[in-house]
Amino acid sequence: MEQKNRHLLFTLITGLLFFLGVGVYATSLMHPYVSAYLAANIPFLALALGLILSHSAVLKEPLIGLVTETNAWSWRLALLAAGSYLAVTALFTVISALRYPQDYHALRIPLLKRLGFIATALIITPIQTTGEEILFRIIPLKLMKKIQSKAIKALVPTLIFTLLHLANREIAQSQNRLAVLLYYALFGFIPSYIAVRSDRYEFPLAIHAANNLFVVLFCNYEHSSLPSLPLFTSTRPVGTWMDILQLTAALAVSYSTIPQRGMESNESSVEKTTSLDA
């Protein structure tokens, strides 16, 4: 287990260096020449490169090991979580658009440009969210294996996610800063707690990708930290208690649609793995 933790720490530190060092520097060089969407994602592409180099090239360990624990990866769980999260988010957006049609505007761009952006976003945004999840949620949770309290373990990614997003435009432009902070805290805590309880990471990875893809491709908003070319843009206020309700509902429905049998932690497998590693 000690060797595993050392490997995780090495991957974590390398990822941070690439994210905050290489990524930020590359962004400063390239942002005049690329779109706002690509410029916002350069640090995350650098992070992905750092994870690949550190974990796969240097440590010679499979990348899938970063997003799995004792159970094999399940695409069924991931797709169910992402699909139900998208459905609830879309429902809330449609209801809001029907109530406030003047605040939603179609973004008209040439078809080829839109298709090109969709193809780009379907590749880059999952890379962005997966890298963020690995670095700021999954590795910290894996490093806290010896801590018994699930709530305490889930609080660490909660703090990281909240602090990480303090520089986002949403904080400065929010109608209610407390609501925005609570939104980030809930996005950090609930998926982390579910991951700790189930010993699986499909849920946080899937809902994060679904959340950002919806914003990037379907409906973005003014002052977004994720600039994109969506189908619609919204001028509705951000940082409201309705945002908290939408997130809570989306997380709850998404979790309820997942086969709970598939989300149960295999304790005997954990014990067996622990004894082998020791």
VOMARRO-312132 format. One record per residue (C-alpha): residue number from 1; residue in one letter; x, y, z. Coordinates in nm, 2 decimals. Each point is the difference from the previous one (the first is absolute). Example, Ala and Ser with C-alpha at 12.3 -4.5 7.8 and 13.67 -1.06 7.14 Angstrom:
2
  num  residuo      px      py      pz
    1        a    1.23   -0.45    0.78
    2        s    0.14    0.34   -0.07
//
This chain:
278
  num  residuo      px      py      pz
    1        m    0.00    0.00    0.00
    2        e    0.28    0.24    0.08
    3        q    0.14   -0.04   -0.35
    4        k   -0.34    0.06   -0.15
    5        n   -0.03    0.33    0.20
    6        r    0.34    0.11   -0.11
    7        h   -0.10   -0.06   -0.36
    8        l   -0.33    0.20    0.05
    9        l    0.20    0.29    0.16
   10        f    0.24    0.00   -0.29
   11        t   -0.29    0.01   -0.25
   12        l   -0.17    0.27    0.21
   13        i    0.31    0.22    0.01
   14        t    0.08   -0.05   -0.36
   15        g   -0.36    0.08   -0.10
   16        l    0.00    0.32    0.20
   17        l    0.33    0.11   -0.15
   18        f   -0.13   -0.05   -0.35
   19        f   -0.33    0.16    0.08
   20        l    0.13    0.31    0.18
   21        g    0.33    0.02   -0.18
   22        v    0.00   -0.13   -0.35
   23        g   -0.37    0.07   -0.05
   24        v    0.00    0.36    0.12
   25        y    0.32    0.08   -0.20
   26        a   -0.14   -0.16   -0.31
   27        t   -0.32    0.19    0.04
   28        s    0.19    0.33    0.02
   29        l    0.18   -0.08   -0.32
   30        m   -0.30   -0.14   -0.20
   31        h   -0.31    0.20    0.11
   32        p    0.03    0.27   -0.27
   33        y    0.00   -0.27   -0.27
   34        v   -0.27   -0.24    0.12
   35        s   -0.37    0.02    0.09
   36        a   -0.11    0.09    0.35
   37        y   -0.12   -0.36    0.04
   38        l    0.34   -0.15   -0.08
   39        a    0.19    0.26    0.20
   40        a   -0.21   -0.09    0.31
   41        n    0.08   -0.37   -0.05
   42        i    0.37    0.02   -0.07
   43        p    0.09   -0.05    0.38
   44        f   -0.22   -0.31    0.01
   45        l    0.16   -0.14   -0.32
   46        a    0.34    0.06    0.17
   47        l   -0.13   -0.18    0.31
   48        a   -0.11   -0.30   -0.21
   49        l    0.35   -0.01   -0.15
   50        g    0.15    0.01    0.35
   51        l   -0.22   -0.28    0.12
   52        i    0.09   -0.22   -0.30
   53        l    0.37    0.07    0.03
   54        s    0.02   -0.05    0.37
   55        h   -0.23   -0.30    0.05
   56        s    0.03   -0.18   -0.33
   57        a    0.34    0.08   -0.14
   58        v    0.21    0.04    0.32
   59        l   -0.19   -0.23    0.25
   60        k   -0.10   -0.25   -0.28
   61        e   -0.35   -0.03    0.15
   62        p   -0.32   -0.01   -0.20
   63        l   -0.19    0.33   -0.01
   64        i   -0.33   -0.18    0.08
   65        g    0.14   -0.07    0.34
   66        l   -0.04    0.36    0.08
   67        v   -0.38   -0.01   -0.03
   68        t   -0.07   -0.35    0.14
   69        e    0.04   -0.16    0.34
   70        t   -0.08   -0.36    0.07
   71        n   -0.26   -0.03   -0.27
   72        a    0.03    0.02   -0.38
   73        w   -0.12    0.32   -0.18
   74        s   -0.37   -0.02   -0.09
   75        w   -0.11    0.20   -0.30
   76        r   -0.36   -0.09    0.08
   77        l    0.02    0.18    0.34
   78        a    0.17    0.30   -0.16
   79        l   -0.25    0.04   -0.28
   80        l   -0.30   -0.04    0.23
   81        a    0.14    0.27    0.23
   82        a    0.09    0.24   -0.28
   83        g   -0.33   -0.06   -0.19
   84        s   -0.23    0.06    0.30
   85        y    0.21    0.30    0.11
   86        l   -0.04    0.15   -0.35
   87        a   -0.37   -0.07    0.00
   88        v   -0.07    0.19    0.33
   89        t    0.23    0.29   -0.10
   90        a   -0.18    0.03   -0.34
   91        l   -0.34   -0.01    0.17
   92        f    0.09    0.28    0.24
   93        t    0.14    0.20   -0.29
   94        v   -0.31   -0.05   -0.22
   95        i   -0.23    0.11    0.29
   96        s    0.21    0.31    0.06
   97        a    0.00    0.08   -0.37
   98        l   -0.38   -0.03   -0.01
   99        r   -0.04    0.23    0.30
  100        y    0.26    0.26   -0.12
  101        p    0.02   -0.03   -0.38
  102        q    0.16    0.34   -0.03
  103        d    0.31   -0.12    0.19
  104        y    0.08   -0.28   -0.24
  105        h    0.16    0.06   -0.34
  106        a    0.09   -0.23   -0.29
  107        l    0.36    0.02   -0.11
  108        r    0.00   -0.01   -0.38
  109        i    0.33   -0.10   -0.15
  110        p    0.08   -0.18   -0.33
  111        l   -0.08   -0.37    0.00
  112        l    0.35   -0.12   -0.08
  113        k    0.14    0.21    0.28
  114        r   -0.25   -0.14    0.24
  115        l    0.07   -0.36   -0.10
  116        g    0.37    0.06    0.04
  117        f   -0.05    0.15    0.35
  118        i   -0.23   -0.29    0.10
  119        a    0.27   -0.25   -0.11
  120        t    0.27    0.19    0.19
  121        a   -0.20    0.04    0.32
  122        l   -0.10   -0.36    0.01
  123        i    0.37   -0.08    0.02
  124        i    0.15    0.28    0.20
  125        t   -0.27    0.06    0.27
  126        p    0.00   -0.37    0.13
  127        i    0.38    0.03    0.01
  128        q   -0.03    0.32    0.20
  129        t   -0.25   -0.14    0.25
  130        t    0.18   -0.34    0.03
  131        g    0.33    0.17    0.07
  132        e   -0.16    0.23    0.26
  133        e   -0.18   -0.30    0.16
  134        i    0.32   -0.21    0.02
  135        l    0.22    0.28    0.14
  136        f   -0.24    0.17    0.24
  137        r   -0.24   -0.28    0.11
  138        i    0.11   -0.36   -0.08
  139        i    0.37    0.02    0.10
  140        p   -0.08    0.18    0.33
  141        l   -0.27   -0.26    0.08
  142        k    0.24   -0.29   -0.09
  143        l    0.27    0.15    0.23
  144        m   -0.25    0.01    0.29
  145        k   -0.07   -0.38    0.00
  146        k    0.09   -0.04    0.36
  147        i   -0.25    0.26    0.13
  148        q   -0.31   -0.18    0.12
  149        s   -0.25    0.29   -0.02
  150        k   -0.15    0.03   -0.35
  151        a   -0.13    0.35    0.07
  152        i    0.35    0.12    0.10
  153        k    0.15   -0.15   -0.31
  154        a   -0.27    0.17   -0.22
  155        l    0.07    0.33    0.17
  156        v    0.35    0.02   -0.14
  157        p   -0.10    0.01   -0.37
  158        t   -0.29    0.24    0.10
  159        l    0.26    0.25    0.14
  160        i    0.22   -0.05   -0.31
  161        f   -0.29    0.05   -0.25
  162        t   -0.13    0.31    0.18
  163        l    0.34    0.17    0.03
  164        l    0.09   -0.10   -0.36
  165        h   -0.31    0.19   -0.13
  166        l    0.04    0.31    0.20
  167        a    0.17    0.18   -0.29
  168        n   -0.29   -0.09   -0.24
  169        r   -0.19    0.29   -0.15
  170        e   -0.32   -0.14    0.15
  171        i    0.11    0.11    0.34
  172        a    0.04    0.36   -0.10
  173        q   -0.31    0.01   -0.22
  174        s   -0.23   -0.20    0.23
  175        q   -0.32    0.12    0.14
  176        n    0.08   -0.17    0.33
  177        r    0.36   -0.10    0.07
  178        l   -0.11   -0.24    0.28
  179        a   -0.21   -0.19   -0.25
  180        v    0.29   -0.04   -0.24
  181        l    0.23   -0.12    0.28
  182        l   -0.26   -0.24    0.12
  183        y   -0.04   -0.12   -0.36
  184        y    0.37   -0.08   -0.03
  185        a    0.00   -0.16    0.34
  186        l   -0.29   -0.23   -0.08
  187        f    0.16   -0.09   -0.33
  188        g    0.31   -0.09    0.20
  189        f   -0.16   -0.18    0.29
  190        i   -0.29   -0.21   -0.14
  191        p    0.18   -0.18   -0.29
  192        s    0.30   -0.05    0.23
  193        y   -0.21   -0.16    0.27
  194        i   -0.17   -0.22   -0.25
  195        a    0.34   -0.11   -0.13
  196        v    0.13   -0.08    0.35
  197        r   -0.31   -0.20    0.08
  198        s    0.00   -0.20   -0.32
  199        d    0.38   -0.02   -0.05
  200        r   -0.07    0.10   -0.36
  201        y    0.07    0.32   -0.20
  202        e   -0.24   -0.03   -0.29
  203        f   -0.25    0.23    0.16
  204        p    0.21    0.31    0.06
  205        l    0.18   -0.04   -0.33
  206        a   -0.32   -0.03   -0.19
  207        i   -0.20    0.28    0.15
  208        h    0.29    0.24   -0.03
  209        a    0.04   -0.07   -0.37
  210        a   -0.38    0.02   -0.05
  211        n   -0.02    0.33    0.19
  212        n    0.27    0.17   -0.20
  213        l   -0.10   -0.14   -0.34
  214        f   -0.35    0.13    0.06
  215        v    0.14    0.35    0.07
  216        v    0.24   -0.01   -0.29
  217        l   -0.23   -0.15   -0.27
  218        f   -0.36    0.08    0.09
  219        c   -0.05    0.30    0.23
  220        n    0.28    0.23    0.13
  221        y   -0.04    0.32    0.19
  222        e    0.15    0.35    0.03
  223        h    0.33    0.03    0.18
  224        s    0.05   -0.38   -0.02
  225        s    0.35   -0.14    0.08
  226        l   -0.06   -0.25   -0.28
  227        p   -0.02    0.21   -0.31
  228        s   -0.16   -0.19   -0.29
  229        l   -0.23    0.00   -0.30
  230        p   -0.32   -0.15    0.14
  231        l   -0.34   -0.03   -0.16
  232        f   -0.13    0.26    0.24
  233        t    0.13    0.26    0.24
  234        s   -0.17    0.12    0.31
  235        t    0.00    0.34    0.17
  236        r   -0.17   -0.13    0.31
  237        p    0.17    0.08    0.33
  238        v    0.26   -0.26    0.12
  239        g    0.05   -0.09    0.36
  240        t   -0.36   -0.04    0.11
  241        w   -0.17   -0.25    0.23
  242        m   -0.17   -0.14   -0.31
  243        d    0.34   -0.11   -0.11
  244        i    0.04   -0.19    0.33
  245        l   -0.34   -0.17   -0.05
  246        q    0.09   -0.10   -0.36
  247        l    0.33   -0.15    0.11
  248        t   -0.15   -0.19    0.29
  249        a   -0.28   -0.13   -0.21
  250        a    0.24   -0.11   -0.28
  251        l    0.23   -0.17    0.24
  252        a   -0.28   -0.18    0.18
  253        v   -0.17   -0.12   -0.32
  254        s    0.33   -0.10   -0.15
  255        y    0.09   -0.21    0.31
  256        s   -0.35   -0.15    0.02
  257        t    0.01   -0.13   -0.36
  258        i    0.33   -0.19    0.06
  259        p   -0.04   -0.37    0.09
  260        q    0.09    0.01    0.37
  261        r    0.13   -0.35   -0.02
  262        g    0.26    0.12   -0.24
  263        m    0.10    0.29    0.23
  264        e    0.05   -0.21    0.31
  265        s    0.35   -0.03    0.13
  266        n    0.14   -0.35   -0.02
  267        e    0.14   -0.02    0.35
  268        s    0.14   -0.35   -0.03
  269        s    0.19    0.10   -0.31
  270        v    0.14    0.31    0.18
  271        e    0.12   -0.22    0.28
  272        k    0.16   -0.25   -0.24
  273        t    0.17    0.28   -0.19
  274        t    0.12    0.17    0.31
  275        s    0.16   -0.32    0.13
  276        l    0.17   -0.07   -0.33
  277        d    0.14    0.35   -0.02
  278        a    0.13   -0.01    0.35
//
